[in-house]
Amino acid sequence: MTPAAIGILGGTFDPIHFGHLRLAQEVAQTLALHQIRFVPACAPPHRAAPQTAAQQRVAMVRLAIAGNPLFVLDDREIHRAGPSYTVDTLAAIRAEVGAACALTLIMGADAFIAFHTWYRWREILNIAHIAVAQRPGATLCDIKDAALAQVFGERCVHDTQPFTHSPAGMIAVVPIPLLDISATAIRAAITAGRSVRYLTPDAVIGYINDQQLFKDTLIK
């Protein structure tokens, strides 16, 4: 049976870490989502290529979300040729779950500020809601694009209840706790031989060690 409200969290997850996991949990709780799908990107169009292979990043996500019935791995992008455009992924999910299911795309405030540069960005709001995860100190006042600013003003809602009662079209800003963790910092720590314990799940650290990712020596 398809859940009534599904969140979509995409990314390279190179590697996945507690910042991703806590963000997903907070957004799910705030918006009363019934499921969060983690969607590892194969060829992200807005950033440099990941350092690790797609199947390795999928494996790390699978390990990280194990044990949380709210979290689901969706690896469709790594099986699709070409760039991992979000609009294509959302359209495919929408076709599978039906017109009535509430879909919510989760992104950070920094990504939303550049949302107007995404491929067919306007179409995304015809397919899904958007939850903008805002950390303390982050601001959405830096939206420079007039078209995006207008869409944000028209679509942003303060009552998040409709996110589970309508399929698409709204934007909500969701405050989340500040967890200053990034995949870039984790990779740098591994390269430097520093511990990344408590930054990413132990199972992910074990996989990084087994696969000798990011550095040729084991980490603690």
C-alpha positions as CSV (number, residue, x, y, z in Angstrom):
1,M,0.0,0.0,0.0
2,T,1.4,3.4,-1.0
3,P,1.9,5.8,2.0
4,A,-0.3,8.9,1.9
5,A,2.6,11.4,2.3
6,I,6.1,10.7,1.0
7,G,9.2,12.9,1.4
8,I,12.0,12.7,-1.2
9,L,15.6,13.5,-0.1
10,G,18.1,13.3,-3.0
11,G,21.9,13.9,-2.9
12,T,25.2,12.3,-3.7
13,F,25.5,10.9,-0.1
14,D,29.3,10.7,-0.5
15,P,29.1,9.6,2.3
16,I,25.7,9.8,4.0
17,H,26.0,11.2,7.5
18,F,24.0,12.2,10.6
19,G,23.1,15.6,9.2
20,H,21.2,13.9,6.4
21,L,19.5,11.5,8.7
22,R,18.4,14.0,11.3
23,L,17.2,16.4,8.6
24,A,15.0,13.7,7.2
25,Q,13.6,12.8,10.7
26,E,12.9,16.4,11.6
27,V,11.1,17.2,8.3
28,A,9.1,13.9,8.5
29,Q,7.9,14.8,12.0
30,T,7.1,18.4,11.2
31,L,5.1,17.7,8.1
32,A,3.6,14.4,9.3
33,L,5.2,12.4,6.4
34,H,4.7,8.7,6.4
35,Q,7.9,7.8,4.5
36,I,11.2,9.4,3.4
37,R,12.8,8.1,0.3
38,F,16.6,8.6,0.1
39,V,17.5,8.9,-3.6
40,P,21.3,8.8,-4.4
41,A,22.2,10.7,-7.5
42,C,24.2,9.0,-10.2
43,A,25.3,12.1,-12.2
44,P,24.2,15.3,-10.3
45,P,23.9,18.2,-12.8
46,H,24.7,21.0,-10.3
47,R,27.8,19.7,-8.7
48,A,31.1,17.8,-9.3
49,A,30.9,14.1,-9.8
50,P,31.0,12.1,-6.6
51,Q,34.3,10.5,-5.5
52,T,32.8,7.1,-5.0
53,A,30.9,4.8,-7.3
54,A,27.1,4.9,-7.4
55,Q,26.7,1.4,-6.0
56,Q,29.0,2.2,-3.1
57,R,27.0,5.2,-2.2
58,V,23.8,3.2,-2.4
59,A,25.3,0.6,-0.1
60,M,26.2,3.3,2.4
61,V,22.7,4.7,2.4
62,R,21.2,1.3,2.8
63,L,23.4,0.7,5.9
64,A,22.7,4.1,7.4
65,I,18.9,3.9,7.2
66,A,18.6,0.3,8.3
67,G,16.4,0.0,11.4
68,N,14.3,3.1,10.7
69,P,10.9,2.0,9.2
70,L,10.3,5.5,8.1
71,F,13.3,5.5,5.8
72,V,13.4,3.8,2.4
73,L,16.2,3.6,-0.3
74,D,15.2,4.5,-3.8
75,D,18.0,3.8,-6.2
76,R,16.3,4.6,-9.5
77,E,18.7,7.4,-10.5
78,I,21.7,5.2,-10.6
79,H,19.9,2.9,-13.1
80,R,18.9,5.8,-15.4
81,A,21.2,7.1,-18.1
82,G,22.2,10.8,-18.2
83,P,22.1,13.5,-15.6
84,S,20.0,12.9,-12.5
85,Y,17.3,15.6,-13.0
86,T,15.0,15.9,-10.0
87,V,12.0,16.6,-12.2
88,D,12.4,13.3,-14.0
89,T,12.7,11.4,-10.7
90,L,9.6,13.0,-9.2
91,A,7.6,12.4,-12.4
92,A,8.5,8.7,-12.2
93,I,7.6,8.5,-8.6
94,R,4.3,10.4,-9.2
95,A,3.4,7.9,-12.0
96,E,3.9,5.0,-9.5
97,V,2.1,6.4,-6.4
98,G,-0.8,8.0,-8.2
99,A,-2.2,11.5,-8.4
100,A,-3.6,11.7,-4.8
101,C,-0.4,10.9,-2.9
102,A,1.3,13.9,-1.3
103,L,4.9,14.2,-2.4
104,T,7.4,16.5,-0.8
105,L,10.8,17.3,-2.1
106,I,13.2,18.1,0.7
107,M,16.1,20.6,0.1
108,G,18.3,22.9,2.1
109,A,17.9,26.7,2.1
110,D,21.2,27.0,0.1
111,A,19.9,24.8,-2.6
112,F,16.5,26.5,-2.7
113,I,18.1,29.9,-3.3
114,A,19.5,28.5,-6.6
115,F,16.3,26.5,-7.4
116,H,15.6,28.7,-10.4
117,T,18.7,27.2,-12.1
118,W,17.4,23.6,-11.9
119,Y,16.2,21.9,-15.0
120,R,12.4,22.6,-15.5
121,W,12.2,23.9,-12.0
122,R,8.7,25.3,-12.3
123,E,7.4,21.8,-13.2
124,I,8.6,20.4,-9.9
125,L,5.9,22.3,-8.0
126,N,3.3,20.7,-10.3
127,I,4.5,17.3,-9.1
128,A,5.4,17.9,-5.5
129,H,5.5,20.2,-2.5
130,I,8.9,21.6,-1.4
131,A,10.2,21.5,2.2
132,V,13.0,24.0,2.7
133,A,15.1,22.9,5.6
134,Q,16.5,26.0,7.3
135,R,19.2,25.8,9.9
136,P,19.8,28.5,12.6
137,G,21.5,31.5,11.0
138,A,20.5,30.5,7.4
139,T,18.3,33.0,5.5
140,L,16.1,32.9,2.5
141,C,16.5,36.7,2.1
142,D,19.3,36.0,-0.5
143,I,16.8,34.9,-3.2
144,K,18.0,37.1,-6.1
145,D,16.0,35.7,-8.9
146,A,12.7,37.6,-9.3
147,A,10.8,34.7,-10.7
148,L,11.8,32.4,-7.8
149,A,11.1,35.1,-5.2
150,Q,7.6,35.5,-6.7
151,V,6.9,31.8,-6.6
152,F,8.2,31.6,-3.0
153,G,5.9,34.4,-2.0
154,E,2.9,32.9,-3.6
155,R,3.4,29.3,-2.6
156,C,5.0,29.5,0.9
157,V,2.5,28.4,3.7
158,H,2.8,28.5,7.4
159,D,0.1,25.8,8.0
160,T,1.8,22.6,7.1
161,Q,-1.2,20.4,7.5
162,P,-2.1,20.6,3.8
163,F,1.2,18.9,3.0
164,T,-0.5,15.6,3.8
165,H,-3.9,16.6,2.3
166,S,-2.9,17.8,-1.1
167,P,-0.5,16.2,-3.6
168,A,1.7,19.2,-4.7
169,G,2.2,22.9,-5.1
170,M,3.2,24.4,-1.8
171,I,6.4,25.4,-0.1
172,A,7.1,25.2,3.6
173,V,10.2,26.4,5.6
174,V,11.1,23.8,8.2
175,P,13.5,24.9,11.0
176,I,15.9,22.2,11.9
177,P,18.7,21.9,14.5
178,L,22.2,23.0,13.5
179,L,24.3,19.9,12.8
180,D,27.4,21.3,11.2
181,I,28.3,18.1,9.4
182,S,29.2,17.8,5.7
183,A,30.3,15.0,3.4
184,T,33.2,17.2,2.3
185,A,34.4,17.6,5.8
186,I,34.1,13.9,6.4
187,R,36.1,13.0,3.3
188,A,38.8,15.5,4.4
189,A,39.0,14.1,7.9
190,I,39.4,10.6,6.4
191,T,42.1,11.7,4.1
192,A,43.9,13.4,7.0
193,G,43.6,10.2,9.1
194,R,41.2,11.7,11.7
195,S,38.3,9.9,13.3
196,V,34.8,10.5,11.8
197,R,33.0,8.6,14.6
198,Y,29.7,10.3,15.6
199,L,29.6,12.1,12.2
200,T,28.2,9.1,10.3
201,P,26.8,5.8,11.5
202,D,29.3,3.1,12.6
203,A,28.0,0.8,9.8
204,V,28.9,3.4,7.2
205,I,32.4,3.8,8.8
206,G,32.8,0.0,8.6
207,Y,31.9,0.0,5.0
208,I,34.3,2.8,4.2
209,N,37.0,0.8,5.9
210,D,36.1,-2.4,4.1
211,Q,36.0,-0.7,0.7
212,Q,39.1,1.5,1.4
213,L,37.1,4.6,0.4
214,F,38.6,8.1,0.4
215,K,42.0,6.9,1.8
216,D,44.1,3.8,1.7
217,T,44.3,3.4,5.4
218,L,41.6,2.4,7.9
219,I,39.8,5.0,10.0
220,K,38.7,4.7,13.6
